[in-house]
Structures are given as structure tokens and as C-alpha cells.
């Protein structure tokens, strides 16, 4: 059982500012169902760059919901310039603190805010690919994100970094790289001495999943739906994409052709040529 | 308001009759059964009685029962015993859905040079027995397969498994911690070599368990020291808990019918009611071959811990396969092995009942849980069919 503060419990049971803002000035979305938590932040910003309203929708645990609620409370009335300075620590502090293992929930809030502000300003959103190098391939966490968490929260151990960013919590192969980043940030080694992490040419599991979902949702499913069919992503194991056919597809004699010629082809062309698509019954 | 306890696969309430049986051994009868005086020696007969009670539940011989400190010790003992007795054999077979007391021992053994085959399960959580047959090798030291799964309640066909494994002369262990007391087990007809069980899952005390070792099966002790348990498990007997486990076994035998009628009926009422009241909810695991007290239900697009905490507000205790902590992307190794889609896997709740539950408690859950799911779905950004779409931004998994 987590030891949540009364404030976390209160914000979880009675979250403030739940919902959408129609015609929002800016929207910031982070996370996904696959990751286990996701946050969609809506901001209404006036002509003086002041946040007049903030709302959220969150999928996740109690502390994810409470962090989202806290974030929207912190944001209301602030100018963008002020809002930009909000750190994950402030979100956690607002709630009277979060359990160490749940600090990543406050980081999610801060990142959604960052995305929303960048969207509003028309700046490119480069959470991963360009803003640093991916260190943790399981969770797609970059060196920039790790360094930021280390600096803003005064982290000193790999375990703490995992609690705040999830980095290192998967296969654990990047633990040494994280340690090097901590050493760099805390001044134990000069930055120039940090060796580049080994080049990894392939997509991480998360990146692959995200891309597959995007291609399926934006291209494949609309095409199938024209004929009354549909397809649902069930799982991805290595380079095997498992899908279930839905709607008219289930009774269509040429569904296997569709699977290869439409679904697999699109994924091979747009995600990775090695991918194969198999149908599973779900 | 008392707690509505639906987490009996995690641990159970001590039956008051068990506690009553234990009390004298925590107060007046504190003697050491190994001592050479009546005061200590009189305790031995009570340990012997407990061994009989437990053996009777399993239809085993009393001298096939070794008392341990719980399910985990029994599992460890069984695995290391089989390996130590057959030093030339470096292969083990288990499943992907075992308890950590098995899986983490296997991972440790892998680091020490053992080769482990992890059998997969299908979407209902069932094994492919042909896969088991094909995995057996001349150097297989042990097959260890759970009797019933703690998360889904799915029961594996142990008689068929034993037939396949014993035909090839390979040793077989089953972690029956969740099955004992809930479904009949007859070790006279079921040829496993080792079987693990735990006291606190059958309304006995914590910190006590047993390992069944078939007469004639090779055995190497895990704990060395004194001559207790005929030298098979050293350490002064945990008298009170052994007596408690014996009584719990006796009561489990008496309650077996209730477990498979009354408890099962409550479980079915709860399950059917929830599926009916809550759209986009599914049962995880096979519903035919399943423990009578367990149901594992997933609610699409909501997260398990959030559900649990809201239920906690109504004093309803259950558990979730969801592990929303840093470093666990996988909601539950069991649900993942079954291929439950992640739209459902994060929102799984396990209700595990016992003979101490009643219909009134079921009604309360049926009243409150649909509202809880509705509330959380209102907060969730994934609502409709299209909601399963990934956000447009790259996943940060922060």
C-alpha cells in the first residue's frame, strides 16, 4: 500500500478541473495506454499569454490523477512565462510529497505542460528524438530527461532516477549509462569524458509500438472501415505484430490477403521492413 | 464499518477455531518437543496430530509431510532438492505464470548455468501440453508447474501433466499454494514428487507451510542443522503454527463442499453482476478450469490502482495485477503471458473470496464498483472506441 498524503488522496477522490476545454488554446498529451499512464492537458490562454483555464484527462493510478489535478490548480492564473518554470518537484510539493516510486507521475505533468506550451507557440515538439539521445530504450527516456530530473530534484542514485523517470526500470541494460549521467551532473566526471552510449540502430519497443499504433490508426483502420471492417492491435512481440480483425473483416473470405497486402505492407513500409503481421483470435 | 475482504488469494483471516487450537502452545505448552522431559515431549503428539490432519486433506501419508516456514520455503526446498540430487542434470521446465517464489529461483539458476524452459500459456491462461512433452529432455532435472494460478484462478490439468512427466521419469513439483483447500487434491492418485502449500492461504497462520515429499522420492534438505522433521528440515518446530496449520487443514476438508457451492455461487453472482453492469469488462482466464473463489476482471481504459483506492474508500479490499510503479511497464506477468491487450491489462482487478464472505458484501460491491469505473472513465482521456488511439506525441512513459 502506498503511503499517500491526505492531499494526494483528496485530489484523487475529488480531482479539480477534470474534462476538456472546447477550442482550447493549447493541448499537451503525454504517455499512452501501453505505458500505464497518460495525461491530456487543455489550456485556455488569453491575449496576454495568461492561462485563464486549465483542464485535464488522465488515465493512470491515484498519484497520476492527483498530480494532474495539482498541475491544473498551479497553472490557473499564471502567465506562460511563469508556468514554464513549474517543475515536477513543485507539483509533488503541492501535494505534500509523493512516494519516491511515484515521482514519475509529477514528471508526466510537467512534460504535458511543456508540450502544451510548445504547441501553443508553434515550436517543434521534440521530447525524444532530437532533444538528446535515448538512454533507456525500454521506456524511451533521453539523457536530457534524465539530466533534468537529476538536476531539478538533486538525485544521486540510479534507483532515484528510475523512480523519477522510469529509466533503468525495464531490462536494466542502461544502468551504467545512467550512473555516468549522474556522475556527470554531480560533477564527479567532466562532461567530455562521458562516453557516447553505444549506437542502437533499431527502434525501442516503445517506439515500435507507438509507430505501429499510429500507422494502424491513421491509415490502416480508416481504409478497412470504408469496407465495414476494422483491426485491433493486440500485442507486439519482437517483430511480430499481433492483430485481431473486427467487423466485416471477420467474415470476409479475403481477410488474410487484406492482412498481408494492406496491414503488413503499410507497417513494413512505414515502421520497419522486418515486421510480420499475424492474426490472433481475441 | 468492517472491511469487505475479497483478497483471500493474498492471505486469509485466521479461523477462530484455528486460533483457539493454537493458543495453548503460545502460552502454557511452550516446551521443546525434542527435550527429554514430559513437559517438552507432550508437545510432540500435537505435531503428529497436525501432520495427520494435513495428510488427510491431501490423501497422503503423514510421513510424507515436512513442515516449513511457508510456501516460498517449500518451493525453494523442492527445486534445490531436485537439483542437488541429480547433479548431472542442468535443465528445468516451468511456466511463465508461476509465483515469484518459483520464477526468481529459476532466474537465479539461469545465472548459475542452468537451462530453463518457460512454457507459455494461451489467451485463456492454459498450457499446451504438447509443448510440455516436447520440452522434456534427458537432462531435465525437474518440472515445476503450479496447480492453480493466484491471479486468475486457472487450474492446470495436474493429472495429465503428471502422466506426461512421470512417463519420462522426470521429477515433478507443483506449487499448490492456491489450490490446497479450495479444490480436492488426492496425492494417492496424483503422482507428483513434491507439492508446496501454505498455512495462511487456508485460514491458518502466516509463517507456516509444508512440503509434501512422495515416499521414495529423492530428497535433499534445504535447511541443515538439528534433526527435526527426521533431518529433512532443521530448526525447532514452530509448534503453535504447526498445530494451527493442522486445524486449518481439517477445517478446509470440512469446508470443501461449501467452497465449491456457496463460495462459488457468490463468486459467480459477483462476476455476472459486474460484467452486466459495467460495459467493456472482460474475465481474464479460463472460466471452466478455475478455482471456485477467484475472478479476475479487466475494465477497459482504467487503471487498477486507481480502482483499488476508490474501492478502499468503501472498505472493499481486493487486488490488482496492475503495478503502477517506476520500472514496471508490464502490468502483470500473468496477464501479459496470456496476451491480454494493454487496453485491458492495466485495469485488472482480482476478487478472491472465502467462506467468511456473504451475499450482503457481494451486493455492496455490485452497487459501488460500477460507479467507481464510471467516474474513472470520465477522468480518462480514452473513452470511446477511438480512444485506444495513441496520443499524437511520442510516448514519454514518464
Interface residues (C-beta under 8 A of the other chain):
Chain A: X9 X12 X13 X15 X18 X28 X29 X30 X31 X32 X33 X34 X35 X36 X37 X38 X39 X40 X57 X58 X59 X60 X61 X62 X64 X65 X101 X102 X103 X104 X107 X108 X111 X115 X125 X127 X128 X129 X138 X139 X140 X141 X145 X162 X163 X164 X165 X166 X168 X169 X170 X206 X207 X209 X210 X213 X214 X217 X232 X233 X234 X235 X242 X280 X281 X282
Chain B: X123 X301 X302 X303 X304 X305 X306 X309 X310 X313 X322 X324 X325 X326 X327 X328 X329 X331 X339 X341 X342 X343 X346 X378 X379 X380 X381 X382 X388 X389 X390 X391 X392 X393 X394 X395 X396 X397 X398
